[in-house]
């Protein structure tokens, strides 16, 4: 096998000569899990809805706080335990850890098969909701001072497929590439927390729980899990089974990964580039419609 970028992706988790780093990684994860589970699920009302705080959210926050670049930068003993090697090992291990979760969601799809088939058109048409996001995100990005970065940042939620499309079309060093990478990194750091909170509060909109569960499937397994789990906890007893909510979210997430790619290429990018040409001279801070890029 050649030593390509795919094989290099898994290089950090090789154990040869790195047992100490692996041990510190797994002990850190165990500590985070134990603390998060001891705290448990916390639910409290907020206006017309409720906020559901899940152990998954605590785990994400604890993982950020304990990293070498946050508390580790202040406490040298912690930095020696949770160092940069731990971070490098944890990243590819997260992909592996999510695989059993994907299998679990797959087992939930079959019992809801006929309901999923009946909702088929809705799963496809929901991708057009991305255009509504563009109409909100692009003007806001321009008002914040972004230029052509706003095209990459606002074209979608910017998970891996969108990152690949923008990188291929414009290059990662382009303004559009920096924009999509910024949204991608923001989602990686804050997305799970945000969607976990949003899932618990979403029933206050009055929309059907299954429609909300479909909205949880935005192309990210961790975000979808946080959103659908907190949604299921918030609507418990509303006539919709938890497994049904999770199966709709999982199916939506899978389809988003497939149809969402084509939606970005065929619809999202043409729409946002034309909209940018119209809005940039009006909302941008000295931004010309032709500045940089294509």
LOFI-194787 format. One record per residue (C-alpha): residue number from 0; x negated, y, z. Coordinates in Angstrom, 2 decimals, padded with zeros to 5 digits, always signed. Last residue first. Layout:
BEGIN
i_x_y_z
NUM_X_Y_Z
...
//
This chain:
BEGIN
i_x_y_z
293_+013.65_+034.06_-009.64
292_+011.40_+034.90_-006.71
291_+010.57_+038.42_-005.54
290_+012.85_+041.46_-005.58
289_+015.44_+041.42_-008.34
288_+018.52_+042.44_-006.38
287_+016.60_+045.24_-004.77
286_+016.37_+045.32_-001.01
285_+015.88_+048.70_+000.71
284_+017.53_+047.31_+003.80
283_+020.05_+044.99_+002.20
282_+023.79_+045.58_+002.46
281_+024.64_+047.34_-000.82
280_+021.67_+046.51_-003.07
279_+021.64_+042.93_-001.70
278_+025.40_+042.33_-002.06
277_+025.82_+041.92_-005.83
276_+022.57_+040.11_-006.67
275_+022.97_+038.02_-003.51
274_+026.44_+036.94_-004.61
273_+024.97_+035.72_-007.88
272_+022.24_+033.78_-006.06
271_+024.72_+032.48_-003.49
270_+027.20_+031.13_-006.03
269_+024.63_+029.44_-008.28
268_+022.94_+027.87_-005.21
267_+026.14_+026.56_-003.59
266_+027.89_+025.16_-006.65
265_+025.86_+022.65_-008.65
264_+022.76_+022.17_-006.48
263_+024.29_+022.74_-003.04
262_+027.43_+020.74_-003.83
261_+025.28_+017.99_-005.33
260_+023.36_+017.57_-002.07
259_+026.53_+017.85_+000.00
258_+028.06_+014.92_-001.88
257_+025.55_+012.41_-000.53
256_+024.48_+013.59_+002.95
255_+027.95_+015.00_+003.46
254_+029.40_+011.59_+002.67
253_+027.41_+009.97_+005.48
252_+028.29_+012.69_+007.99
251_+031.97_+012.50_+007.07
250_+031.92_+008.75_+007.61
249_+030.26_+009.18_+011.01
248_+032.69_+011.91_+012.08
247_+035.71_+009.87_+011.01
246_+034.34_+006.83_+012.87
245_+033.63_+008.84_+016.03
244_+037.13_+010.33_+016.13
243_+038.68_+006.92_+015.52
242_+036.56_+005.34_+018.26
241_+037.74_+008.00_+020.72
240_+041.37_+007.19_+020.02
239_+043.70_+010.00_+018.97
238_+046.95_+010.54_+020.90
237_+045.73_+013.55_+022.86
236_+044.54_+011.40_+025.78
235_+040.91_+012.42_+025.39
234_+040.72_+015.62_+023.35
233_+037.71_+017.13_+025.17
232_+035.79_+013.88_+025.61
231_+036.22_+012.97_+021.94
230_+035.07_+016.45_+020.94
229_+032.00_+016.15_+023.20
228_+031.11_+012.87_+021.51
227_+031.87_+014.19_+018.01
226_+029.70_+017.29_+018.35
225_+026.70_+015.71_+020.07
224_+026.68_+012.74_+017.69
223_+027.11_+014.92_+014.61
222_+024.23_+017.15_+015.71
221_+021.97_+014.14_+016.27
220_+022.91_+012.43_+013.00
219_+022.58_+015.56_+010.88
218_+024.49_+015.90_+007.61
217_+027.37_+018.09_+008.73
216_+029.71_+015.41_+010.07
215_+031.29_+017.28_+012.97
214_+033.81_+018.86_+010.57
213_+035.31_+015.41_+010.03
212_+035.88_+015.18_+013.81
211_+037.65_+018.54_+013.72
210_+040.03_+017.33_+011.03
209_+040.59_+014.17_+013.08
208_+041.33_+016.23_+016.20
207_+044.05_+018.21_+014.37
206_+043.44_+021.96_+014.48
205_+044.77_+023.96_+017.43
204_+041.64_+026.13_+017.58
203_+041.27_+025.30_+021.29
202_+040.35_+021.75_+020.19
201_+036.94_+023.15_+019.09
200_+035.62_+023.96_+022.59
199_+034.07_+020.56_+023.30
198_+032.70_+020.19_+019.79
197_+031.23_+023.70_+019.86
196_+029.21_+022.97_+023.00
195_+027.67_+019.85_+021.48
194_+027.30_+021.66_+018.17
193_+025.19_+024.37_+019.77
192_+023.04_+022.05_+021.90
191_+022.33_+019.70_+019.00
190_+021.57_+022.58_+016.63
189_+019.17_+024.48_+018.89
188_+015.69_+023.13_+018.07
187_+016.32_+021.22_+014.84
186_+018.93_+023.70_+013.66
185_+016.54_+026.59_+014.19
184_+013.83_+024.64_+012.36
183_+016.08_+024.02_+009.35
182_+017.32_+027.62_+009.29
181_+013.75_+028.89_+009.26
180_+012.70_+026.32_+006.66
179_+015.56_+027.43_+004.40
178_+014.45_+031.05_+004.65
177_+010.74_+030.35_+004.24
176_+011.50_+028.39_+001.08
175_+013.68_+031.19_-000.29
174_+010.86_+033.68_+000.34
173_+008.48_+031.32_-001.49
172_+005.86_+029.24_+000.34
171_+008.09_+026.11_+000.32
170_+008.49_+026.22_-003.44
169_+011.40_+027.73_-005.38
168_+013.27_+024.87_-007.04
167_+011.66_+021.82_-005.41
166_+011.43_+023.42_-001.97
165_+015.03_+024.62_-002.20
164_+016.30_+021.17_-003.15
163_+014.17_+019.32_-000.58
162_+015.22_+021.59_+002.30
161_+018.81_+021.17_+001.17
160_+018.52_+017.37_+001.37
159_+016.67_+017.52_+004.78
158_+019.12_+019.76_+006.66
157_+019.80_+023.35_+005.75
156_+023.23_+024.18_+007.18
155_+023.94_+025.55_+003.71
154_+023.04_+028.35_+001.27
153_+022.42_+030.84_+004.08
152_+018.71_+030.47_+004.91
151_+017.51_+029.70_+001.40
150_+019.29_+032.67_-000.15
149_+018.65_+034.89_+002.89
148_+014.88_+034.56_+002.41
147_+015.45_+036.64_-000.72
146_+015.67_+039.66_+001.58
145_+016.30_+039.32_+005.30
144_+016.97_+042.54_+007.20
143_+019.61_+041.51_+009.71
142_+022.30_+043.07_+007.49
141_+021.13_+040.81_+004.66
140_+021.42_+037.72_+006.85
139_+024.92_+038.75_+007.97
138_+026.05_+039.30_+004.38
137_+024.71_+035.82_+003.45
136_+026.11_+033.94_+006.46
135_+029.82_+034.79_+006.15
134_+030.43_+034.25_+002.43
133_+027.94_+031.38_+002.45
132_+029.88_+029.62_+005.20
131_+033.05_+029.87_+003.14
130_+031.20_+028.19_+000.30
129_+030.28_+025.32_+002.64
128_+034.00_+024.71_+003.11
127_+033.88_+023.32_-000.42
126_+032.29_+020.25_+001.12
125_+035.58_+019.52_+002.85
124_+037.03_+018.58_-000.53
123_+035.29_+015.20_-000.59
122_+036.29_+014.06_+002.91
121_+039.79_+015.48_+002.38
120_+040.20_+013.43_-000.79
119_+039.42_+010.22_+001.16
118_+041.81_+010.75_+004.09
117_+043.91_+007.75_+003.14
116_+040.75_+005.71_+002.61
115_+039.50_+006.66_+006.08
114_+042.81_+005.68_+007.68
113_+042.67_+002.35_+005.86
112_+039.12_+001.65_+007.06
111_+039.58_+002.69_+010.70
110_+038.61_-000.75_+012.07
109_+035.72_-000.86_+009.54
108_+034.17_+002.51_+010.45
107_+033.40_+001.76_+014.11
106_+030.79_-000.88_+013.30
105_+028.92_+001.65_+011.16
104_+028.86_+004.07_+014.10
103_+027.02_+001.47_+016.14
102_+024.55_+000.82_+013.30
101_+023.82_+004.55_+013.07
100_+023.19_+004.64_+016.82
99_+020.80_+001.71_+016.46
98_+018.89_+003.82_+013.87
97_+018.76_+007.01_+015.95
96_+015.87_+005.73_+018.08
95_+013.79_+005.09_+014.96
94_+014.22_+008.67_+013.75
93_+013.43_+009.97_+017.24
92_+010.25_+007.87_+017.24
91_+009.01_+009.93_+014.29
90_+009.12_+013.14_+016.41
89_+008.17_+011.67_+019.78
88_+004.63_+010.68_+018.76
87_+003.67_+014.18_+017.63
86_+005.19_+015.74_+020.75
85_+003.33_+013.34_+023.03
84_+000.08_+014.10_+021.19
83_+000.64_+017.82_+021.81
82_+000.51_+017.31_+025.57
81_+003.09_+016.14_+028.06
80_+000.74_+014.77_+030.74
79_-002.17_+017.24_+030.44
78_+000.29_+020.09_+029.85
77_+002.08_+019.22_+033.08
76_-001.19_+019.50_+035.05
75_-001.94_+022.83_+033.24
74_+001.26_+024.53_+034.29
73_+002.16_+027.69_+032.35
72_+001.62_+026.54_+028.75
71_+003.10_+023.18_+029.69
70_+006.27_+024.92_+030.77
69_+006.85_+025.99_+027.15
68_+004.29_+024.94_+024.49
67_+003.34_+021.59_+026.07
66_+006.98_+020.52_+026.17
65_+008.89_+020.17_+029.45
64_+011.38_+022.91_+028.59
63_+012.18_+021.57_+025.14
62_+012.69_+017.99_+026.32
61_+014.76_+019.21_+029.24
60_+017.02_+021.16_+026.86
59_+017.48_+018.17_+024.57
58_+018.10_+015.79_+027.47
57_+020.59_+018.16_+029.07
56_+022.55_+018.26_+025.81
55_+022.59_+014.47_+025.51
54_+023.82_+014.23_+029.11
53_+026.99_+015.99_+027.93
52_+028.33_+019.45_+028.74
51_+031.94_+019.84_+027.65
50_+033.27_+023.40_+027.48
49_+037.00_+023.87_+027.53
48_+039.55_+025.68_+025.46
47_+042.03_+028.56_+025.72
46_+039.65_+030.68_+027.80
45_+036.82_+028.54_+029.14
44_+037.75_+025.47_+031.17
43_+035.05_+023.26_+032.73
42_+033.65_+019.85_+031.88
41_+030.40_+018.36_+033.18
40_+029.21_+014.95_+032.00
39_+026.46_+013.29_+034.03
38_+023.78_+014.95_+036.19
37_+022.28_+011.54_+036.99
36_+022.37_+010.65_+033.30
35_+020.33_+013.70_+032.35
34_+017.76_+013.10_+035.10
33_+017.34_+009.43_+034.17
32_+017.08_+010.23_+030.44
31_+014.46_+012.95_+030.96
30_+012.32_+010.71_+033.20
29_+012.53_+007.84_+030.71
28_+011.51_+010.17_+027.87
27_+008.49_+011.34_+029.86
26_+007.56_+007.74_+030.70
25_+007.84_+006.82_+027.02
24_+005.60_+009.66_+025.87
23_+003.03_+009.20_+028.64
22_+002.70_+005.52_+027.77
21_+002.38_+006.29_+024.06
20_-000.38_+008.85_+024.73
19_-002.26_+006.36_+026.92
18_-001.86_+003.57_+024.36
17_-003.50_+005.66_+021.64
16_-006.52_+003.57_+020.63
15_-004.47_+001.71_+018.02
14_-000.82_+002.33_+018.91
13_+000.45_+003.67_+015.62
12_+003.26_+006.12_+016.32
11_+001.49_+009.19_+014.91
10_+000.85_+007.50_+011.52
9_+004.55_+007.08_+010.72
8_+004.81_+010.10_+008.42
7_+001.46_+009.21_+006.91
6_+003.08_+006.15_+005.30
5_+005.60_+008.33_+003.50
4_+003.02_+010.97_+002.59
3_+001.00_+008.40_+000.68
2_-001.73_+006.00_+001.84
1_-001.32_+003.43_-000.87
0_+000.00_+000.00_+000.00
//
